[in-house]
Amino acid sequence: MSSETAQKETHKKETHEKQSMAFQAEVKQLLQLMIHSLYSNKEIVLRELISNASDAADKLRFEALADSALYGNDSELKIRIAFDKEARTLTIADNGIGMSRDEVIANIGTIAKSGTKEFFNALTGDQAKDANLIGQFGVGFYSAFIIADKVTLTTRRAGATESIRWESTGEGDYSLEDADKADRGTEVVLHLREGEDEFLSDWKLKTIIRKYSDHIMLPIVMKKSEWKDGAEVATDEDETVNKASALWARSKNDITEEEYQEFYKHVSHDFENPLAYTHSRVEGKQEYISLLYIPSKAPFDLYDRERNHGIKLYVKRVFIMEDAEKLMPQYLRFVRGVIDTSDLPLNVSREILQSSRDVEAIKAGSVKKVLGLLEDMADNKPEDYAKFYKEFGRVLKEGPGEDFANKEKIAGLLRFASTKADTDVQDVSFKDYISRMQPEQDVIYYITADSFAAAQHSPHLEIFRKKGLEVLLMSDRVDEWLLGSLTEFEGKKLQSIAKGDLDLGKLESDTEKEIQKKIEEEAKTLVEKIKQTLGEQVKDVRVTHRLTDSPACLVSDEHDLSGNLARILKAAGQKAPEAKPILEINPTHKLVKRLETEAADNVFSDLTHVLFDQALLAEGGTLEDPASFVKRMNSLIS
């Protein structure tokens, strides 16, 4: 053996010797949370581990499409459950894809990968609430420690020769070492805690499997048992415990509500029941089955638009790929479920998905089903829809800009806060608003801001509050994106109260218009002097029609970016087109009256700049020169 070869062999041996490794720092906290928060529902352990085994089989099927040799001599995929009363162990084994050493470290040594920080930031200290969070962060494997004080996982990846054994007592670290596993797949052995003998019962295990995992599409196998001399004894004969058929392919009449809910938990890895679902079979030019769910809680990475979607694609009951992003648009990325079609080749690739007309038709039909489900929820289960909108409303607002064909339908599902209730609860639809419009009103008024408080207290609202005109208060960042593509609803134009020259039309009397015209005439000299003083800071200065109590406000020209959108783009590192604001003054306000009578040029200049800066702050803007603002304020009040 050469020196170089010997060095390689030595390094290989050192790398693969048993080693102890630390979990992420937060894992110990998570394990304690698992044990104490979910202890009353111990049966989920079996459900979660069986679900993981099923996913491993799906992944093998997918990879084997490109490399059938991965099956070796074992193409019959199954999950095997076994228990040993003397050793007090429960074993869940599969012949799926298996894991490499690096995959074991990545998938079990960390919590939901990038989700760790968000998970622990979301913890409340309330065990019941925190238990609900667990399902949102993909940490089902750790549920094993609810009933086990030691877990041993042995795995071998399909196509590899190396086997790995992972072991932990759940106390903050784990060990890794080489193992001797003859075939691919993963075997999880739970060393049961004292008092968990119910998981050493053939009858109990089969009951749990049929309750939670009957829908799993591959066989879940156990040894048959029989009674001898008053004791339960395992035989050598295998028995398939579950139905092992695709739940979505069965008739809706044959599926119970509980089965639908358990299947959702399987495909989503969520611990909570879904809010709603739709199960349909489409026949004709395109033939496919869809079973789509609306979750009750948003996952931690919902706003990561690069994340994978939650739709699994099957072709003729054969799993093809997970997170098939071409089957559901981005604004519906919260939808979970499966689509099974007969119209695609079994070796379908992502390239075919991108260019296939059949896929476009399936996508269009699936989107229609989901939007119909949401409409039905909004009309018939408003409390559920309110829960949905609180979790996913901001994502749905991305829809009109992405899906022109369904723009009006999506718009009808949107909800906003408004001056009617004056709270931050988004529960006002466009139809609600239109039903309350004043007889002479022909537009839907709104204002955007970077916070609800900024929108609610905006000086632009003063004339609208005085006249009892409802205004939608939009403070989500996505609202600016929404309004770029949604300019009207059912023939009613959406109009910002902070853009352009305000014209209330028939909502103002002839007398009011005459008074405004007179005030404008009287303030011409003052307006011109303010404009000269501010110079390049403003596009224009004019008398306001929208203020009743405030001295001034800033507005954007009708075709310019709003100040709020310009700030959002700047915060995102994007260069916004330069657009100077228009300063509107209220000549009836005592501060403006003081300006009108101020003879000293330096005081007039200070007052004018303070007036402008106050207007900028009132709309949520930031001062370019805060020190000068403070200096001017101090000189004026000293």
N, C-alpha and C positions, 0 to 999 in steps of 0.2 A: 504494500500500500504506500503511495507517495505521501510526502509530508503535507502537501496541500489537501489531499483527500482525507488524511487523518484529522487535520484541523477541522474540515467540514463535518466529519462524523462526530468529533468531540463537541462542536458547536451545536449540532443537531441534538445530541444526547442531552446537553445542558439545557437547551431550549425546551425540551419535552419532559424534563424531569418534573416531579410533583412540585408545584409552587403555590404559595398562598398569595392571594391578591385581595385588595380592598375594594369593596363596592364604592360607588359614588358616595360622597359624604352623607347624602340624605336618605340612602336606602334603609338604614337602620330605623329612621323615623317612620318611613313608609311601612316597613314590616310591622312595627308596633301598631300603626294605624290599621293595617290589614287585620291583625289578630284581634284587636279590641273593638273596632267599629263594625266588622262584618262577622263577628263570631256567631251571631244569632242565625246566620244564613250559611252554614258550613257546606251545604250541598253544592254551592256554586263552585267549589274547588274542582269537583269532577267535571262540571260543565265547562269551566275555563280550560282545563288541561285537554279535554276531548276536542274542544274547539281549536286549540293550538295544533293538535295532531291532525285534524281535518285540513287546516290551512297548509300544513307541511305536505300533505298528499296533493293538494291543489297545486302547490308550487312545483312539485315533481312532475305532475302532468304537463305543466306549462313548459318547463325546461326540456322535457322529453320530446316535445314537438320538434325541437331543433336537433336533439340528440337522443334517439330512442335507446341507445346503449345504456343509458342511465338506469333503465329498468333491470338490466342484467337478466337473471333467470326468474325474476319475481315481479310480474306485472299485475298481480292481484293485490290491490291496495286495501289495507284494513287497519283497524285499531284494535288492540288487544288489552283487555282489562283482567288483572289477576290479583289475588290477595293471598297472604300467607299468615295464618293465625298464630303460628308459633313465633315467627320472626316479627309479627305485628307490622307488616308492610303492605302497602297498596301500590300496584304498578300499573302505569298507563304507557303502552308502547305502540309505536306506529312504524310503518315501513315507507315513510314519506321521504322528503328531500334530505333530512338530516342537516347537521351544521358542522362547519370547520371550526378550528380553534378560535380564529378571529371572529367568526360569527357568534360563537358562544359568548365571548367577552363583550361584543357589541350589543347583543340582544338580551343578555341576562345580567351582565355586570353594570348596566346603566338603566335608568328609568326613562322610558319613552324618548330616549335620546335628547333632542333639543327641548323637550317639554319639561325637564326637571325644574328649572327655575320658575316657570309659570305655574307648575303644579303646587309648589310650596308657597308661592305668593298667594295662591287662591285658598289655602287652608284657613279655616275660621276658628278652629279649636272646638267646634261643635261636632262631636263624633258622627251624629246622624247626617249632618250636612257634608262633612268631609268624606263620608263613605260614598256619597253620590258623585264626588269628584273622581274617585278612583277609576271608574269606567271610562272617563273622558281622556285618560292618559295612557291607555294601553298597557296596564301593568297586571294583567290577569294571571300571569305565571306566579307572581308572588303570593297569590291567594293560597298556594300550597301550604304556606306556613301557618295558616289558620288551624290546620289539623295535624301538621307534622312538625316535629322538633328537629328533623334533619331531612334534607332532600338530596337525593343522588341522581344526577342526570348523566346518562351515557349516550353518546351520539356519534354517528359516522355519516359523513356527507356522501350522497350518491356520486359515484365515479371516483371517490377517493379511497385510499387504503388506510389512512390514519383515523384512529378512533380516539375520542376525548371523553374523560370523565370529569364532571363538575360536581362539587359537593359543598353544601353550606348548612349551618345550623341557624341561619338567619340572624346572626349576631353582629353583622357588619363586615364580614369577610367571607371568602370562598376559596376553595382549592381547585386547581386544574392539574390533571396528569394524563399520561397516555393510558389507553384502555385497550382491551382485547374484545372487540365487537365484530362478530363474523359477517354481519350484513348491514346494509344502510338503514338509516332511520334513527329515531330517538326513543329512549326508554327513560321514563321518570319514575323513580322509586320514592314513595313517601314513607318515612319511618314515623309511625303515628304517635302522637302524644298520648299520655295516659288519659283514659276516659273517652277515647275515640273508637271504641270497639265496634260501633255500628257500621264502620266502613270495612269491617271484616266479615260482613254478612252477605252471602250471595243474593238473598232476596232484596236486601236494602240497596245494594249497588244496582241491581237490575231495575228496581223501582225508580231510582234517581236518573238512570240513563234514559228510561222511557219517558220520564217527565220532562227532562231538560234537553235531551240530545236525540230524540226520536227522528228529527228531521235531517240529521247528518247523513250525507249522501253515500258514504262508504260504510261497509259493515263494521259494527262494534261487536267484537267477539269475546265471549267468556266460555269457560268450561262449564258444561252441564253439571248440575249437582243432583245428588239423590240422598235420601235419608237412610241411614244404616245405624241400627242400635241407638236410635234416638238422637243421632247427630247428623249434621250436614256434611256430606263427603263429595269432593269433586271427582268427576270421571275424566276419561281421556277424550271425550267427545266434545267438539266445539258447538257452540250455539250462538247464532246472530241475535243480539238482544233488541236492536232497533229496527225500524222499517227499512232503513237504508235505501230510500228512494227520494228523488228530488221533490221537496215539498211544494215548490212552485208549479210542478207539473201535475199535481193532483187537483181534483175538482175542489172549488172553493167550499162546496157543501160538505166535503170530507175533512176540512181543516178547522180545528177549534181555535178560538181566540187565543188560548194559551199557547198553542203551537205556533201561531203567527208571531206572538211576542217572543217566544224562545228562539225562533229562527232569526228574528231581528238582532237579538243579543249575540247570536253566533256570527252574523255577517258584519256587525258593527263593533263588536267587543265592548259594547256599552252595558252597564249594569241596570239601567233604567228601561222601562217600557217606552215604546215609541208613542208619539202624539197621535199619529194616524198612518195609514198605509193604503195602497191601492194594488190590487192583484188583477191582472187582465191578460187575456189571450187574444191576440190579433191574428186573423186569418184573411187570406186573399193574396194580393200581390206580394206582400211581405208577411211572413209568418214568424211570430215570436211571442214569448211570454215574458211579462215583466212583473216583478214583485218589488215595489218601491216604498220606502219608509221615510217619514218625517221624524227625526229625533226630537226628544223633549229638551235636550241640553246641547249647547254648542260645544264642539271640541276646542281644546286650548289653541289650536293652530288654524282656526277658521279663517282668519284674515290673512293667512299666508297663501297668496294666489298661486304660488308655485307648488303647493302641496298636492298630493294625489287625491283623486276623487274617490268616492265610496261605492262605485258600481262594479260588480263582478260580471264579466262576460262569459257566457257558456255558449257553445255551439253543439246542438243535439245532445245536451246533458253533459258534455265534456268541458271541463274548465279550460278556458283559453288564457285569460289574463285578468288581473285584479286592477282596480282603479282605472277602468277604461275611460279616460278623460274625453274621448270623442263621443261618448254616449250621453253626456249630460253637460250643459254649459256651465261656465264658471259661477254665474250668479245662483245656481242651484247646487253648488258643491257640497252642501250639507246633506243632500239626499243619499240614503244608503239602500242597498238592495242588489238584486240580480236581474239580468236580462239574458234570456236563452233564446237563440234564434236558429232557424233551419236554413237560412239564406246566405250563410257565410261559409267559406272553406274551413276545414278543421285546422289548417296550418295558417290561419289568418295572422297577419302581421300588423304592426302599427301603421305601416305605410298603406296597407289596404284599408285600414280603418279611416285614414285621412282622406282617401279618394273615393270611397265606395258610396254609391247612391243609396244602396240598401241601408247603410249605416246612417246616412242623413235622414232617411225616412223613419228609421227606428228612433233616432234621436228626437225628431219632430213629434212623433207619436208619444214618446215618453215624457217630453216636456209638457205636452198638452194634458197628459194624465196628472202630472204633478200640480200644474196650475189649477186644474179642475178640482183636485183634492183640496188645495188651499182655499179656493173659492167656496167650496162646500163647508169647510171648517169655519170660514169667516161668516158665512150666512147662518149656519145652524149650530155652531159651537163657539160662540164669541169668546168665551173664557179660555178655551184651548188656543184659539187664534191669537189672543193677547199674549199667552205664554210663548207661542211660536214667534210672534213678532218681536218680543223682547229679546229673544235669543238670536234671531236670524234676519230681523228687519233691515239692518244696514247692508247685509249681503244682497238681499232682494232688491235694494235700491240700485244695484249695479245693472239690473236687468234691462231697463229701457234703452240704455246705451249699447247693449250687447245683442239684444234680440228684437230687431225691428218688427218682425212678424207678429210678435206677441206684446208689443209695447203698451197698447191700450189695456190689455188684460192684466199685465203686471202693474200698471199704474193704478188700476182699480183695487189692487191688493195692498198698496202702500198706505202707511199711516203716519200722521204727523202730530206734533204738539201745536196748539193754537192759542190765541188770546181769549178764546171762549172760556176755557177752563183755567188758563194761565198756570198750568203745571207742566212739568217736563214729560208727562206720560204721553207717548205717541199713540193716540187712539182715534184721530180724526182722519177719515178718508176724504178723497176729493168729492165723492158723492155726498157725504155728510156736509161738507163745506158748501157745495152748490145748493143743497136743500135749504140752507140758512141765509143765502145771499139776499141782500136787499133788492126790492123790485127794480130799481134803476141801475143796479150793479151788473156789469157784464164781464168782469175779469176776476181771477183768483189772485188775491194779494198774498205775498210772502216776504219774509226777510231771512237772510242767511247771516250767521255769525259763528265765531269759533267756540262759543259755549251757549248753553241755554240762557244763563243769566244775562249775557251780553245781548242776546236777541230779545229777551223779555223786557229789558230796561232800555232798549234802544230809543233815542229821541225821535227816530223816524216814525215811531208808532203813535206819537202824540195826537195828530189829527184823526187817525183811525180810531183810537180809543174814544176821542171826543164824539165822533159821529157813530160809534157803535158798529164799526166795520171790522169783521173778523179777519185776522191775519195769521197765516201759518208761520210758526216759529221753527226754522230749520237750523240745527246746530251740529249735525253730523258732517264730518268731512266729505263723505260721499255725496251729500246733497248738492254740492257745486257740480260734481260730475253728472248727477242725475238731471239737473236743470239745464245742462248743456245739450241734452238730447230730448228732454220732455218739456215742450214749450206750451202745450195746451192739453186740456182734458175735456172730452165730449163737447168740443167747440168753444170752450171757455179758455181764453188766453191766461197763462201764468205770468204775473207781473211783479217784479221786485219793487218794493216801496223805497228802496235805496238806490235806484238807478233811473237816470233820465229825469226829465222835467215832469213833476207830478201833475197829472190832469185827472181830477175826479169826475169830470164830465157832468152828467145829470145829477150826480150826488152832491153837487154844490149849487146853491141858488144863485140867481142873477145878482142879488144884493151882495152875497159873499164875494162874487167875482169882481164886482165894482169896487168893493172895499180893498181887495187885494191889488187891483190895478192902481188905485190911488196911493196905497202904501209904496208900491214899486216906484211910482213917479217921484214921491217925496224922498226916497232913499237913493236916488240915482247918484248924487254927488258922493255920498258915503260909500256906496258900493264901488265906485271908481277909485276912491282913495285907498280902500282896503286892498283892492286888486293890485294897485301900484306898489303898495307896501309888501305884499306877499310875493309879488313877481313870479318867478319860475316855480314856486311851490304849488301853484294851483293852475288849473285849466281855465277856470272862470270863477267869478263871484256873482251871486244873484240873491234876490229876496226869496225867502222860503214860503211855501204854501203848506208845509207839512208840520211845522213846529208850533206849539202853543205855549210851552213852558220853558224850553231850552233856548239859549241865545244863538246857537249855530249847530250845523251838522255838515258832514261830508257826504257827497253822493258821487256815484260814478256816472260817466256819460252812458247813454243807452247802449252803445255798441262796444264799450270798454269792459275789461275784466272788473269784477267787483273787487273791492278792497280785501274781502275775506279770501277770495280765490287767489289773489296775488300773494297774500301771506302764506297760504297753504303751499303754493308752488315754490315759494322761496324757502320755506321750511324743509321741503323735500329736495332741495338742492337744484331745482330747475329755474331757469331764467324766464321770468314772466315779462311779457311785452310791457314797456314802460307806459303807464297811463296816469296822468295827474288827476287828482280829485277836483271836484267842484265844491266850493264852499258856499253854503246857503246860510244867510243870516236872518234873524228874526228882529226886525226893527222895533217891535213893541217891547222887547226885553230891556230891562234897566241897564244891563251891561253894554248892550249895543247903543242905547240912548246916551250913555256916558261917552262912548266912542265918538258919537256924533257931535258932542259939545267940547271934546278935548282939543285944546289949542296947541299944546306942546307936542312937537313932532316925535320926540323920543318916547314920551308916554303913550302916544297914539300907536307907535310901532310896537312897543311892549304889549299893550292891550290886544292889538291885532294878532300878534304871534301867539299869545296865551289863548286867545279865542280859537285859533286854528288848532293848536296842540290839544286843547280840551276836546274839540270835536273829533280829533284823531283818536284820542284815548277812549272816548265814549263808544266808538265803533269797534274797539278791540285792537287798534293799531298800536305800534310802538314808536316812541320818539327817537328821532335820529340824534338829537342833542339834548338829553335829559338835563344836563347841567345848566344849559342856557334857559330852559324852561323854569327850573327852580330859581335861578337868579332873577328872572323877570318877575316871577310870582313874589319873591321876597321884596323886590323894589316897589311893587305895587301895593303891598299890604303893610309895609313898614312906615 
